[in-house]
Amino acid sequence: MTDAAGDHSAGVIARWTARAVPATPQERAAALWSFAYFFMLLAGYYVLRPLRDQMGIAGGVRNLPWLFTATFLTLLVAQPLYGALVAKLPRSRFIPIVYHFFVVNLLLFWILLTLGIAPKLVAQVFYVWVSVFSLFAVAVFWSFMADLFTADQGKRLFGFIGAGGTAGALLGPVITIGLSVPVGPVNLLLAAIVLLEAAVFCVYRLERAAIPHQAQHAEPQARIGGGAFEALTDLVRSPYLLGIAAWITLQSFCATILYLLQAHLVASGVHGAGAQTVLFASQDFVVNSLTLATQLVATGQVLKRFGTGATAAALPAIYLVGFLVIFFVPTLAVVIILQVLQRWLHFALAAPARQVFYTVLGRAEKYKAKNLIDVVIYRGSDALYSWVFDSLQALSLKLGSIALVACPVAAIWFVVSALLGRAQEKRAKQNAAQAAAE
């Protein structure tokens, strides 16, 4: 009876997996390890995210533009170092090295915070570090995915793979909410370390699972080659990459304006570090619950039916409507609702669509130019637009009026999404035709 029940359960799981992951058995194995990899990675990040946001507010919301600028300057130094690492080492080596480096950093933060050494300075550095880590770690993950899967596979599988990250992002806030008081916020860094090392284990397993169905892709032990600054020349020579960069910087403008609107309203309306941390963690939990449900049942179907352009355009559309509402009703409740809606659509629809944009590129562009766009240009835009927000306040604009200023940017971003979708579909057809000819 027990064996029969076990066989029945295994059969149910197998049938559910087959429906959730429309793929061959080999593709499914790679997708499941990718799911686990992203789960561990984002669980670790979301343990750290509420701590970062609370430290940013504790340091004074007027200092946030300086922290954004420090993040950008740090990335300017890190990007060519990463480019050199990618050029010299095969994928199977440089990806684990990146994550082990972050683990060592977390250990140093834990020691400094535990010993109470320069707590204010360490908190500011930690804010910058988490901002760098969040983009670098996720950009490396999606570069790996774009290298493993074709555009067609990406449309079918990236929603499910993204759900792994969302499930991990649900676990992270639960860990933070449940353990921040009993063990103390500082000791949560140790939980993040364990999760990052688990992600590295998944990287090794994914390499093994990916090799059998990877005939059309490069051997993981093969070096990508090129130079440390190759990404910059690739970017300026490619209208397609410039279009993706425009998409990213327009997204950054809208996201930065909304983030700073929320930071100012939380600082004035929610008092106490504990209450602020719980608010941010609770927001993360709601966003990730909505995202996970969408990714498991709808993302793949939406991408296949409407294409990358229309799917990506859903995000600027919600921003445009949301900023108009904030202009008329500039309250914390409205801002939180928009923050939840935009992050939900971002993770559930726009982000998978944007990652498919990269699947039609060459390997060097997937790891180098993609990282330059998703990390350096993104955080550089954050820094620039945080000063734009500061300047608009200096002109005596109220928060509602600042939201109105962002509306035309959201409209331009909507148009860019549609144009990029057309360009991606054209490249995908050309790549498929070339592969068939070979």
C-alpha positions in Angstrom: 0.0 0.0 0.0 2.8 2.3 0.9 4.7 1.5 -2.3 1.5 2.1 -4.4 0.9 5.4 -2.7 4.5 6.4 -3.3 4.2 5.4 -7.0 0.9 7.4 -7.3 2.5 10.5 -5.7 5.5 10.2 -8.0 3.2 9.9 -11.0 1.3 13.0 -10.0 4.5 15.0 -9.5 5.8 13.8 -12.9 2.5 14.8 -14.7 2.5 18.2 -12.9 6.1 18.8 -13.9 5.4 17.8 -17.5 2.6 20.4 -17.6 4.6 23.1 -15.8 7.7 22.6 -17.9 6.8 21.9 -21.6 10.1 20.4 -22.6 12.0 17.2 -23.5 13.3 15.2 -20.6 16.9 16.6 -21.1 15.6 20.2 -21.3 13.5 19.5 -18.2 16.5 18.3 -16.2 18.4 21.5 -17.0 15.4 23.6 -16.3 14.9 22.0 -12.8 18.5 22.6 -11.8 18.2 26.1 -13.1 15.0 26.5 -11.0 17.0 25.3 -7.9 19.9 27.5 -8.7 17.8 30.6 -8.9 15.8 29.6 -5.8 18.9 29.5 -3.7 20.3 32.7 -5.2 17.2 34.9 -4.6 16.5 33.3 -1.2 19.9 34.6 -0.1 19.4 38.0 -1.7 15.9 38.5 -0.1 17.3 37.7 3.3 19.6 40.7 2.8 17.3 43.1 1.0 15.1 44.2 3.9 18.3 44.8 5.9 19.7 46.9 3.1 16.6 49.0 2.7 16.3 49.7 6.5 20.0 50.6 6.7 19.5 53.0 3.8 16.7 54.8 5.5 18.5 54.8 8.9 21.4 56.6 7.2 19.0 59.3 6.0 16.9 59.4 2.8 18.8 62.5 1.7 22.0 60.4 1.5 20.4 57.8 -0.9 21.7 59.6 -4.1 25.2 59.4 -2.7 24.8 55.7 -2.0 23.4 55.2 -5.5 26.5 57.1 -6.9 28.9 55.0 -4.8 27.2 51.8 -6.2 27.8 53.0 -9.7 31.4 53.9 -9.1 32.0 50.5 -7.5 30.5 48.9 -10.6 32.8 50.9 -12.9 35.7 49.2 -11.2 34.2 45.8 -11.0 32.9 45.5 -14.6 36.4 45.3 -16.4 37.6 42.9 -13.7 34.6 40.7 -14.4 35.2 41.1 -18.1 38.8 39.9 -17.7 37.7 36.9 -15.6 35.1 35.9 -18.3 37.8 36.2 -21.0 40.4 34.1 -19.3 38.4 31.4 -17.6 35.7 28.9 -18.9 32.1 29.3 -17.7 32.4 26.3 -15.4 35.1 28.1 -13.4 34.3 31.8 -13.4 30.7 31.5 -12.3 31.5 29.7 -9.0 34.4 32.2 -8.4 32.0 35.1 -8.6 29.7 33.6 -6.0 32.5 32.5 -3.7 33.8 36.1 -3.8 30.5 37.3 -2.5 30.4 34.7 0.2 33.8 36.0 1.5 32.5 39.5 1.5 29.5 38.5 3.6 31.8 36.8 6.1 33.7 40.1 6.5 30.5 42.1 7.0 29.3 39.6 9.6 32.6 39.9 11.5 32.6 43.7 11.4 28.9 44.1 12.4 29.3 41.5 15.2 32.2 43.3 16.7 30.5 46.6 16.3 33.4 48.2 14.3 32.3 51.5 12.7 28.6 50.4 12.5 27.4 53.5 10.6 30.1 53.3 7.9 29.7 49.5 7.6 26.0 50.0 7.2 26.5 52.4 4.3 29.1 50.1 2.7 26.7 47.2 3.1 23.9 49.1 1.4 26.2 49.7 -1.6 27.5 46.1 -1.5 24.0 44.5 -1.6 23.0 46.8 -4.5 26.1 45.6 -6.4 25.6 42.0 -5.4 21.9 42.0 -6.4 22.6 43.0 -10.0 25.9 41.1 -10.5 24.6 37.8 -9.1 21.4 37.8 -11.0 23.1 39.1 -14.2 25.5 36.2 -14.1 22.6 33.8 -13.6 20.7 35.1 -16.6 23.8 35.2 -18.8 24.2 31.5 -18.0 20.6 30.9 -19.0 20.9 32.8 -22.2 24.0 30.7 -23.0 22.2 27.4 -22.3 18.9 27.9 -24.0 17.7 29.1 -27.4 15.1 31.8 -27.9 12.3 29.2 -28.4 13.5 27.3 -25.3 13.6 30.6 -23.3 10.0 31.4 -24.1 8.9 28.0 -22.9 11.2 27.6 -19.9 12.2 31.1 -18.6 8.8 31.5 -16.8 9.3 28.3 -14.9 13.0 29.0 -14.2 12.0 32.5 -13.0 9.5 30.9 -10.7 12.4 29.2 -8.9 13.8 32.7 -8.1 10.4 33.8 -7.0 10.0 30.8 -4.7 13.4 31.6 -3.2 12.3 35.3 -2.9 9.3 34.1 -0.9 11.6 32.1 1.5 14.0 35.0 2.0 11.5 37.4 3.7 10.1 34.5 5.8 13.6 33.9 7.1 14.1 37.6 7.8 10.7 38.0 9.5 11.1 34.8 11.5 14.7 35.0 12.6 15.6 38.7 12.8 14.4 39.0 16.4 15.4 35.6 17.8 19.0 35.5 16.3 19.5 39.2 15.5 19.7 40.8 12.0 23.4 40.5 11.8 23.3 36.7 12.0 21.0 36.6 9.0 24.2 37.1 6.9 25.1 33.5 7.9 21.9 32.2 6.4 22.6 34.1 3.2 26.0 32.5 3.0 24.6 29.0 3.3 22.1 29.8 0.5 24.8 31.2 -1.8 26.9 28.1 -1.4 23.9 25.9 -2.2 23.5 28.0 -5.4 27.1 27.1 -6.3 26.3 23.4 -5.9 23.4 23.8 -8.3 25.7 25.5 -10.8 27.9 22.4 -10.9 24.9 20.1 -11.2 23.4 22.3 -14.0 26.6 22.0 -16.0 26.3 18.2 -16.0 22.6 18.3 -16.8 23.0 20.8 -19.6 25.8 19.1 -21.5 23.7 16.3 -23.2 21.3 18.7 -24.9 23.8 21.4 -25.5 25.1 20.4 -29.0 24.1 23.8 -30.4 26.0 25.6 -27.6 29.6 26.0 -26.7 31.4 23.5 -24.4 31.3 24.8 -20.8 35.1 24.3 -20.6 35.7 26.6 -23.6 37.0 30.0 -23.0 34.9 32.9 -24.3 38.1 35.0 -25.0 38.2 38.7 -26.0 39.2 41.6 -23.8 38.2 43.1 -20.5 36.6 46.2 -22.3 35.1 44.3 -25.3 31.6 44.8 -23.9 31.8 48.6 -24.5 32.8 48.3 -28.2 30.1 45.6 -28.7 27.5 47.9 -27.2 28.3 51.0 -29.3 28.4 49.1 -32.5 25.1 47.3 -32.1 21.7 49.1 -32.5 20.0 46.1 -30.9 22.2 46.2 -27.8 21.7 50.0 -27.6 18.0 49.3 -27.7 18.2 47.0 -24.7 20.4 49.5 -22.9 17.7 52.2 -23.6 15.0 49.8 -22.2 17.1 49.3 -19.0 17.8 53.0 -18.4 14.1 53.9 -19.0 13.1 51.2 -16.5 15.7 52.6 -14.1 14.2 56.1 -14.3 10.7 54.9 -13.4 11.9 52.4 -10.8 14.2 55.0 -9.1 11.5 57.7 -9.0 9.1 55.2 -7.4 11.6 53.8 -5.0 12.5 57.3 -3.7 8.9 58.3 -3.5 8.3 55.3 -1.3 11.5 56.0 0.8 10.4 59.5 1.6 6.8 58.5 2.5 8.0 55.5 4.6 10.6 57.7 6.5 7.9 60.3 7.3 5.0 57.8 8.0 6.4 54.6 9.4 8.6 55.0 12.5 11.1 52.5 13.9 13.6 50.3 12.3 11.6 47.1 13.1 8.4 48.4 11.6 10.2 49.6 8.4 12.0 46.3 8.0 8.7 44.3 8.5 7.0 46.6 5.9 9.6 46.0 3.3 9.7 42.2 4.0 5.9 42.0 3.9 5.9 43.8 0.6 8.4 41.4 -0.8 6.3 38.5 0.4 3.1 39.8 -1.4 5.0 40.6 -4.6 6.7 37.2 -4.7 3.4 35.3 -4.0 1.7 37.0 -6.9 4.7 36.5 -9.2 5.1 32.8 -8.4 1.5 32.0 -9.2 1.8 33.9 -12.5 5.1 32.3 -13.5 3.8 28.8 -12.9 0.6 29.1 -14.9 0.8 32.1 -17.3 4.3 33.5 -18.1 5.2 30.9 -20.8 1.8 31.1 -22.4 1.8 34.9 -22.5 5.3 35.0 -24.0 4.3 32.5 -26.7 1.0 34.1 -27.5 1.9 37.8 -27.4 5.7 37.8 -28.0 8.5 39.5 -26.1 7.6 43.1 -27.2 4.0 43.2 -25.9 5.0 41.2 -22.8 7.8 43.6 -21.9 5.5 46.6 -22.6 3.1 45.6 -19.8 5.5 47.1 -17.3 5.8 50.6 -18.6 2.0 50.6 -19.1 1.4 50.0 -15.4 4.0 52.6 -14.5 2.2 55.2 -16.7 -1.2 54.6 -15.1 0.3 54.4 -11.6 2.2 57.7 -11.9 -0.9 59.4 -13.0 -2.8 58.1 -10.0 0.0 59.2 -7.6 -0.2 62.7 -9.1 -3.8 62.9 -8.0 -3.4 60.8 -4.8 0.2 61.1 -3.5 -0.2 58.8 -0.4 2.0 56.0 0.9 -0.8 53.5 0.3 -1.1 54.3 -3.4 2.7 54.2 -3.8 2.9 50.8 -2.1 0.1 49.4 -4.3 2.0 50.6 -7.4 5.3 49.2 -6.1 3.6 45.8 -5.6 2.0 45.9 -9.1 5.1 47.0 -11.0 7.4 44.5 -9.2 4.8 41.7 -9.9 4.6 42.5 -13.6 8.4 43.0 -13.7 9.3 39.7 -12.3 6.4 37.7 -13.8 6.4 39.1 -17.3 8.8 41.9 -18.3 12.0 40.3 -16.8 11.5 36.9 -18.6 10.8 38.8 -21.9 13.9 40.9 -21.4 16.0 37.8 -20.8 14.7 36.3 -24.1 16.0 39.5 -25.8 19.5 38.2 -25.0 19.1 34.7 -26.3 19.7 35.8 -30.0 23.1 37.2 -29.2 26.6 35.7 -29.4 28.3 34.2 -26.4 30.6 37.1 -25.6 27.7 39.5 -25.8 25.6 37.3 -23.5 28.2 37.5 -20.7 30.0 40.8 -21.3 27.7 43.2 -23.0 24.7 41.9 -21.1 26.6 42.4 -17.8 27.6 45.9 -18.8 23.9 46.7 -19.6 22.2 44.9 -16.7 24.7 46.0 -14.1 26.7 49.1 -14.9 24.2 50.9 -17.1 21.4 50.0 -14.7 23.1 51.2 -11.6 24.6 54.2 -13.4 21.1 55.1 -14.4 20.0 54.6 -10.8 22.6 57.1 -9.6 21.8 59.6 -12.3 18.1 59.5 -11.7 18.4 59.7 -7.9 20.1 63.1 -8.5 17.3 64.0 -10.9 14.8 63.3 -8.2 16.9 65.4 -5.7 17.0 68.2 -8.3 13.2 68.1 -8.8 12.8 68.4 -5.1 15.2 71.3 -5.0 12.9 73.0 -7.5 10.1 72.7 -4.9 8.2 70.0 -6.8 5.9 68.0 -4.5 6.0 64.2 -4.7 2.9 64.0 -6.8 4.3 66.4 -9.4 7.5 64.4 -9.6 5.4 61.4 -10.4 3.8 63.3 -13.2 7.2 64.2 -14.7 7.9 60.4 -15.0 4.8 59.8 -17.2 6.4 60.8 -20.6 9.4 58.6 -19.8 7.1 55.6 -19.2 5.4 56.3 -22.5 8.7 56.3 -24.4 9.7 53.1 -22.6 6.5 51.5 -23.9 7.4 52.2 -27.5 10.9 50.9 -27.0 9.5 47.7 -25.7 7.5 47.1 -28.9 10.4 47.9 -31.2 12.7 45.6 -29.3 10.2 42.8 -29.5 10.1 43.1 -33.3 13.9 43.1 -33.5 14.2 40.1 -31.3 11.7 38.0 -33.3 13.5 38.9 -36.6 16.9 37.9 -35.1 15.4 34.6 -33.8 14.1 33.7 -37.3 17.5 34.6 -38.8 19.3 32.4 -36.3 17.0 29.5 -36.8 17.4 29.7 -40.6 21.2 29.8 -40.2 21.1 26.8 -37.9 19.0 24.9 -40.3 21.3 25.7 -43.2 24.3 24.4 -41.2 
